Amino acid sequence: MTRILKLAAAATGAAVIAIAAFLLHPRSGARRRAAARRATVGVASLVGSAVDRRPHRSSATSWDQTLADRVRVALFMGFGDLATGLEVRANRGVITLRGEVDELSDITRFETAVREVGDVLDVDNLLRLRMRDARPRVLSA
């Protein structure tokens, strides 16, 4: 009997290590973790578990609006006037950021701040660097 328990423990440990390596991969781990979070929320809603804190579809748009407002407040509290020109939208827990920033490092700082807001499942970061004093190139024949 103890041999069976040892084999089961070893198999469980190997499975945990394989899952951790899959989800913590340096390049694609974040995408896989976000997909796992979305799948977990879907399973929880099917089962009817109390884990899913999102309301039913009838009030999903108001929930998304509330989440977007919370993200805007968090960005304003963290970055002040730098965050006022950004467009923030929420769709089923996924936040989309649009706009232009002055520094390249601001793009990752804004995304990190948004991910720290509760109930945010994923961030679609569409921020881009504002080009200053750049003249458009005109091609002529």
C-alpha positions in Angstrom: 0.0 0.0 0.0 2.8 2.4 0.8 4.4 1.8 -2.6 1.1 2.9 -4.3 1.1 6.1 -2.2 4.7 6.8 -3.0 4.0 6.4 -6.7 0.9 8.6 -6.5 2.8 11.3 -4.7 5.6 11.1 -7.3 3.1 11.4 -10.1 1.4 14.3 -8.5 4.7 16.1 -7.9 5.7 15.5 -11.5 2.4 16.9 -12.8 2.7 20.0 -10.6 6.2 20.6 -11.9 5.1 20.2 -15.5 2.1 22.6 -15.0 4.4 25.2 -13.3 6.9 25.0 -16.2 4.1 25.4 -18.7 2.6 28.4 -17.0 5.8 30.1 -15.9 7.5 30.0 -19.3 9.4 33.3 -19.9 7.9 34.1 -23.2 4.4 32.7 -23.4 3.6 32.0 -19.7 1.6 35.3 -19.2 -0.6 34.4 -22.2 -1.2 30.9 -20.9 -2.0 32.1 -17.3 -4.5 34.6 -18.7 -6.2 31.8 -20.7 -6.3 29.6 -17.6 -7.9 32.4 -15.6 -10.5 32.9 -18.3 -11.2 29.2 -18.4 -11.4 29.0 -14.6 -14.0 31.8 -14.5 -16.0 30.0 -17.3 -16.0 26.7 -15.4 -17.0 28.4 -12.1 -20.0 30.1 -13.8 -21.1 26.8 -15.2 -20.9 25.0 -11.9 -22.5 27.9 -10.1 -19.7 28.3 -7.7 -19.3 31.4 -5.4 -15.8 31.8 -6.9 -17.1 33.8 -9.8 -17.7 37.3 -8.5 -19.0 38.7 -11.7 -22.7 39.3 -12.0 -24.9 37.6 -14.6 -25.1 38.9 -18.2 -28.0 41.2 -17.5 -25.7 43.6 -15.6 -22.4 42.7 -17.3 -22.2 46.1 -19.0 -22.6 48.0 -15.8 -20.0 45.7 -14.2 -17.6 46.4 -17.0 -18.2 50.2 -16.7 -17.6 50.0 -13.0 -14.4 48.1 -13.6 -13.2 50.6 -16.2 -13.9 53.4 -13.7 -11.9 51.7 -11.0 -9.0 51.3 -13.4 -9.2 55.0 -14.4 -9.1 56.0 -10.7 -6.1 53.7 -10.1 -4.2 55.1 -13.0 -5.0 58.7 -12.0 -4.0 58.0 -8.4 -0.7 56.4 -9.5 0.3 58.6 -12.4 -1.7 61.8 -12.1 -2.0 63.9 -15.3 0.0 61.4 -17.3 -3.0 59.0 -17.3 -5.7 61.6 -18.2 -5.4 61.2 -22.0 -5.7 57.4 -22.0 -8.8 55.5 -23.1 -9.8 52.7 -20.8 -12.4 50.1 -21.8 -13.5 46.9 -20.1 -15.1 43.9 -21.7 -15.8 40.9 -19.5 -12.8 41.6 -17.2 -10.3 42.4 -20.0 -9.1 46.0 -19.9 -8.1 47.7 -23.2 -5.7 50.6 -22.9 -5.4 53.0 -25.8 -3.5 56.3 -26.2 -0.1 57.8 -26.4 2.6 58.1 -23.7 5.8 60.2 -23.5 8.2 57.6 -22.2 8.6 54.0 -23.4 8.8 52.8 -19.8 5.3 54.3 -19.1 3.7 51.6 -21.3 4.8 48.8 -19.0 4.2 50.9 -15.8 0.6 51.5 -16.9 0.0 47.9 -17.7 1.4 46.8 -14.3 -0.8 49.2 -12.4 -3.9 48.0 -14.3 -3.1 44.4 -13.5 -3.0 45.2 -9.8 -6.7 46.3 -9.8 -9.0 43.6 -8.5 -11.2 41.7 -10.9 -9.0 42.5 -13.9 -8.5 39.2 -15.8 -6.2 40.5 -18.6 -4.9 43.7 -20.2 -4.9 44.4 -23.9 -2.2 47.1 -24.0 -2.5 49.2 -27.1 -0.5 52.2 -25.8 2.1 53.7 -28.1 4.9 56.1 -27.8 4.2 59.7 -28.8 6.6 60.9 -31.4 7.7 64.5 -30.9 9.3 66.7 -33.5 9.0 64.1 -36.1 8.3 65.3 -39.5 6.5 63.0 -41.9 8.5 61.8 -44.8 7.0 62.8 -48.1 7.9 60.8 -51.1 7.9 62.6 -54.4 8.7 61.5 -57.9 
